[in-house]
Structures are given as structure tokens and as C-alpha cells.
Amino acid sequence: MARHGAGTPFLLRLSLLLLLRPGGEWSPSWTLGCASVSVGSPVVPLGSAVTASCTIQSELCRGLEQGKVRITWMLDNEPVAGSQHRGPGGTEVSNLTLPSFNHTQAKLWCWVEWNGTKQRIGMAEIRAGYPPAKPFNLSCVLNLSDYGLTCQWEQGADSHLPTSVVLKCARDPRAHSSCCHRSRTQAVTGCIPQSGHSHCTVPRRLLQLYRQMEIWVSATNALGMAESEHLCIDPMDVAKLDPPALQSIQSIPFQTDCVALAWEVARSNAHMELQCELRYRAPEDPAWALVTGIVGQASTTQRCGFLFGTQYHFQMRCRRSSARGYWSEWSPGKNYTTHEKAPTGKLDAWWSAWLAGAGRRLEVQLRWKAPRRQEANGQVLGYRVTLSPRRRGRDPLTVCNTTYTQCNFSAPVGTRRVYLSVYNAAGESAVTEVILLERKGQPLAGLRAVSGGERSLWVHWEAPPAPAAAYILEWQRVSSEPGHCSTCWQMERDGAATTALIRDGVEPFQRYNISVYPLYKDTIGVPVHTAAYSKQKAPSYAPKLHLKSISKSNAELCWEPVPVEMQNGFITSYTIFWANSTAEVSSATVSPSLSSFVIRELKPSTLYKVHIMASTAAGSTNGTSLTLVTTVLDDIEIQFFFLTLGLIFVLLILLLICFQKNGRVKQQFWPSVPDPANSSLGKWVPAELQQEPLQVPGVREPGLATISTVTVLERAAGKQPSTWGKEPATETAGTFPTLPQPYVRQEGPGTPGRGWATAEPRQGPGGSRETIQYARLVGDGYKGQQHAPPRLYLRSSSTQPLLLDPSPSPKPYENLWFHEAAPHGCLGDGGCPEELPATFPLLQGLRIGGAEELHDCRTF
């Protein structure tokens, strides 16, 4: 407790000293009164070793008299290890060595640790860097306005240490102008630049004009000093003069290409001998034209070789004649336009012609290039095209007078020459004769075009077999919309040339069709064509796929080609990619000339995603994806399937109809054969007659006849209807009703199987005559039976002859077929009866009702 209490006042005093230090600033080295910190050097080269020591005198630090003291080190916030030992006089000493100091600036702290408490008791600040770099590129300029000498330089690499820079100059009143060796007696003066700057100005009072002075830059820091190269100059040799002023420019003499210029030097330079330079250029010129060797004091000069009618920009500058000073700045510019004169030279022209109006006139399109500047001789006002040359006293017929470089006009058929001229304000040029030659000469042997840059194309060709006088090159931009460029052509006048560079109207990523015509003396060669791009890139977009047809294993795709403007190069190929849901990707390469493709060997009922990629030599672009699903069956299989369903449906309908109409169907295939035993004849024929055998020797009785037609004839007017068929029910079955005796007539061979009955008047019981109804019976065989002669059965109880026939009545139910038929279908020899009995038992058995009320014949 006693030791702890003894140390507490010391720590409190130490803390108060740290807090109450004035300004809170630290000097490069700071210690308490009982401790000291020392370093080998506070400034060292960067990367070198640093040594330091910390010494504590315990008897001077109250509270530390007893107990063990431990000394530690901190470099900024990083602990470093030192070696501690006891020194003379009861002191504690700690030594520290840093083998490589890589900080440009750092603080080294000495700490004391006593009874578990650490406290700083000393500090030393260390800086590291390099010696100053040698300044270079020293130059000075004397300003004649105040005669101050301004010098500037480049400092070099940073030394990381505080460095003082001074511009120094030395002058000796006894020194000659040729001497530049500084002696001890020379006074050294100069100027100090502002912090961070590398220039300063020496005032006039420190300079010696027209005498040599030594000037240099000195840089100094804690590690050394460096000086720039020394300049030995006369300040007047580095004087920068004020620029002259251009006064006037004019052409001399008139109608020549020479001009005269006048100027005035600056007042500050009037007492000096000067040499000057003149420069000029036109707006179209890429560089200045320079005129040297002009004497400044002359104040005037002449210059020739200027173009007519051209605007020029002139400037001038001067310096001392000794040629050791600086040029003045260029004077303010002055513009001047030379006078004009009539254009000169020939125009390059190109043409195309065709017959129109059913061959009655010639349509001509004439194009030409504007004259070059050295031939235009001023501003061109227009062009004139005539069909004949100019002659004295007569103006030719003008077909075109335009400011453009092309003209369309009509000319008489057979025109072979036209004449072209250009004019300006000073006059008109000589005519250029254009001969309309036929294009049937020999073509080039070969042609190709390559890129000459983003906006130019190199055209190479092989010369034709015959020597050519010149060549015409045409190029047109390929576009979806038709267009024509009137300026996209040029003439190569050198007949031996095989290459040409075209620039006008050429843009990157656009296709151009190029044609070359060889020009011969008396004809024009057939053109040869090629296509080229000045620069290519990937297409702007890929085509959009469309599904044309699809089956279970194939899919036909089609697409619209990419427009030429969007291709950005020659399409080298299309690539089709397709993938199913299991990520099985397949592809196929398609020629760029095709616009459809069939994907084969697909899986049925499977979803696929398809896209197309368009490629050029410079890149590729993918299109949007198309989703398709293959079918389960092909079209033929689907058609067969639906045809089978249709047939099954029709059969089902037919079967349904057959079941609903089974009676009619049965009647069609299996007709109903009547049973004689159940026929209606059995109801009225007496029983004894039914059992009476037919007496037809040698002939077997055929089956019963089928009655198919019944004809009822109109009865006589005023007669009561017959009562046959309405007999009373009280009669016995063995007796017939009281009716007239029926008669039957059999038809002849011409109408087999038919019978007839007529109405015949007879004497009634009261002596009156009445009409007897007859019916015609038509019979035929059963369906499917062989045709047989008609059969007729007859029964009559009457003893009266039938139709006055002398032959006796046939036996009951005797078949009359076996009797000889009368001619024309009449019975007997007496001819056909006109009236027959109206009642006939067979007709009564048919039970025809209501026949008495019919007035016309009706057929059943």
C-alpha cells in the first residue's frame, strides 16, 4: 500500500504536465525533467537505419526511487522493441535501432511502465526523404514592357522534405560581355518563387542589359543541395518583342497573282533591328504557308502565287536580328480576298443517254465535277450546256443553265457532242467538248475493292487488254429505297493507273456497289461491278423467325432477310439453334442466300425453342426466340384418322336407318309373297268351287297372278251407283249376290297380263237399259320371276254369250290362257264388245269402294 501510495503523486504530476503544456504542440524532441530521448539524426534518408535512446534518472523522478522501472517504445501507434539496461548514476537506459525507416515522417515515443501503469515520458520526431532533385529546363524571357526577367523551370521529383528554391543571378560590373565565369566578387541576387510554383521574375534593378549574366536555380533541404544548369545570357537576347500590326493588303498589279502587304512595328521595338515572318492560308488549306526573311524596318513586302478570287488570312511576327531572342506573338489576323478572273481548264464530265418517245428523241443525263480552286479563279456562278460551240456573232442553243453539277435534257436523235462551260463574275471558261460514245468497248480484266479507312475505299483493277486513256469510277450506296448520288463518281485521267481511292459520300457499315468504265479513244468499255464496305460490324438485328409448317418430326421455318442498311456488312451465314425442354441444343448453318430452313428429326409432341443468328465477318447478332410444339401425327395420318372416323360415322347412320326402317329394307331385299290360302278370294268363292279341280290337261296350274293396276271408268250420267261390294251380310257363303254376270276379256299378246272391263248398256227388269261398270285388271308376275304370259281366271253362271261370242262360256275358274286369243286382244271371232257387264265377281272381291262417284279414269 505504501509503494502504491508513493507512486500516485508522480503519475498525477506527469498527467498535469502533459495536459497543461502550452499550445498543446510538441517540439521535434520533448522530455520530462527526469528523462531524456535522443536520436542519431532527426532527418535521415528514406529507408536508412535510425538509432535512439531513452534515459530515466530515478532520483529526479519522485515516486520512482524504489521499484523496478520498465521502458518501452512506440513508433506512432506501433510498438517497437528496444534493449534496457542500468546506466551510471542509477539511471535506466533503453536503446533502440530501426534497421529501415520507411516513413517520411513519424514520432518516436518513450514509455515508462511502473506498477502496471504505462505513461509517455519523452518523444523525438524523425523525418525521412531524399536530397533535392536537380531542376531542369530553365528558361528566361525579358519583358520589354517593364524589363523584368521572368524565368521558369521544372523542379523534378519530390524529396519529401522541406526544400528551399532560389533563382540566382550573378553580375559583375567589371565583367566583359563575353565572360560568364563567376568570381567571388560577383554579387549574387535573385528571387524566391512562391510555395508550389516553379517560376519567378527578377526585377529590372537587379539586371544588367546588354551584358552577360549567369542565372541558375538552387534547391536545398536537410539532406543536400542541387543546382540547375547555369545560363549565361544577355537579358536583351531573351527579350520577347511586341507583335507588329498589319496595315494594308492589296493586289499589284491588277490581274496578277501577287499582293503587297504593309505593317508597323511596335513602339517598344522601334529602336531594334528586327527580322519578321509572314504566314497565310485559305480556309480550305490544311496548313499555313510561311514567308521568311522579311526585314522588319522595311514596313512593306510583296508576295506572289496567290489564287484568284480566294480569301486568305494573314499574320506576322518579329524578333531581334541577332536571332538569339524569342519571336513575338503572331499579330492579329487580317483577311483579304484576291480579285477574280475567268475560269480556266477543262471539266471532268460523265454522262448516260437513252432513246425516248418511241425513238424520236434522245434523253441525256450529263454530270460533271466542279472546277478545282486553282481553275475556278473565283466564285462559280453557274454552268452552261449547249449543243454547239460558240462562234463569233452567234450564241449557241443553250439546253441547260444551272448552278448544280448535273443536267437532264433532250436532244435530237443522232446527237454525238455537247459542250459544257463554267462562268463567274469575271467571265466564262472555254468549252469542254463531251462526246457521247457508245459503251461497247472491252471491259476490265478484274476488279476488287477493300477498305481504305472508315470513310474511304481502295479500288483495284486489272487493266483491259487494250490500252485505256482514262477510267470512270461510279459508286452507289445500296439501299432498300431507290436513290441516285449525282456526285458519287470520279475520273482517273492516268490510263496506266490500276488503283484509286474514293472518299465522297462513303460511310462506315454501308454497302456500296462500285462500277469501273475504261475510256478508250473512240468508245467506252463495258463496266465491271463489285461491292464493298469501308468498315463492317455485327448486324443491327437478326431476322424474325416465322413457322411455315410443322409435323411430328419436321418444322419448316422462314424469315425475311435483314435490310441492307441494317446488315452492317456482308452476311456470311445464318445459324439456326433449337433446343427442347431437356436442354438438348442443336444447330445448323444456312447459306445467306436462303430464307427458309426445315428442321428434321424432331421428337413428336415436344416443345422446342428456336432462334436464328446472323453473322458477318465482324460479329454476330442473335434474334428473338420462337417457341413451337411438334404434333402427335402427320397431316396424312390426321387425314386418314378423320376419314376413318367419317366412314364409321356414315356406317353407324346407315345401320340406324336400317333398324328404324327395317320393314322397307326387308321388302327391298326380301319381297312379301302372298299366301293364296289367306287371300281375299277365299272369302267369297264358294266352298264347292274352291275344291273343284281345274281341268287343264297336260299343264300345271301356275301361281296366282298379282293385280297391280285397277282402272275405274266413268259411269253413265244419271245412274245410281252400283251396289256391288255392298252385299247384305245375311247371305250365305255358298250363294253369290244378285248381280249382273261378270265378263272378262283377256288382252292379246301385245299386252300380256292385262285385262279390261267397260260399261255396257243392258235391258233392265223393267224394260229400261242401264250402264254396267267394268274394270280393267292388270297382272304381272312376282318380282324375280320369269316373265310368263298373262293369266286370267273367270267364273260366270250366265248362259248368255259374252259379247255375242257364239262359243260357250268357259267352265268355272277355267284359265283362258290356254284358249286361242282373238286378234288385237278380243275374245272370239265376233270382235271386241263395246259394252260389258258392270258386275264382275273378281272386281267385287277387290272391294273397291266409292268408284261410282268418279267421273274420270283413275289408276291405282
Secondary structure, DSSP 8 states (H G I E B T S, - for coil): -HHHHHHHHHHHHHHHHHHTSGGG---SEEE-TTEEEEES-SEEETT--EEEEEEEEGGGSTT-SSS--EEEEEETTEEE--EEEE-GGGEEEEEEEES----SEEEEEEEEEETTEEEEEEEEEEEEE------EEEEEEEETTTTEEEEEEE--S--SS--EEEEEEEE-TT--TT-----TTSEEEEE---TT--EEEE-GGG--TTS-EEEEEEEEETTEEEE---EEE-GGGGEE----EEEEEEESSTTSS-EEEEEE--GGGTTS-EEEEEEEE-TT-SS-EEEEEEEGGG-EEEE----TT-EEEEEEEEEETTS-SB-------EEEE-------S---EEEEEEEETTTTEEEEEEEE----HHHH-S-EEEEEEESS--BTTB---EEEEESSSEEEEEEETT--EEEEEEEETTEE---EEEE---EEE---SEEEEEEEETTEEEEEEE--SS--SEEEEEEEE--SS----TT-EEEE--TT--EEEE-TT--TT-EEEEEEEEE-SS-EE--EEEEEESS----SS---EEEEEE-SS-EEEEE----HHHH-S---EEEEEEEETT--EEEEEE-TT--EEEE-S--TT-EEEEEEEEEETTEEEE---EEEE--SS-HHHHHHHHHHHHHHHHHHHHHHHHHHTHHHHHHHHS-----GGGSTHHHHS-HHHHT-----TT-------EEEEEEE----TT-----TT---TTS-TTS--S------EE--TTSTTBEE---EEEE-TTS-EEEE--EEEEEE--TTS-------EE-----S-GGG--S----TTEEGGGS---GGG-SSSS---S---S--HHHHHTT--SGGG--S-EE-
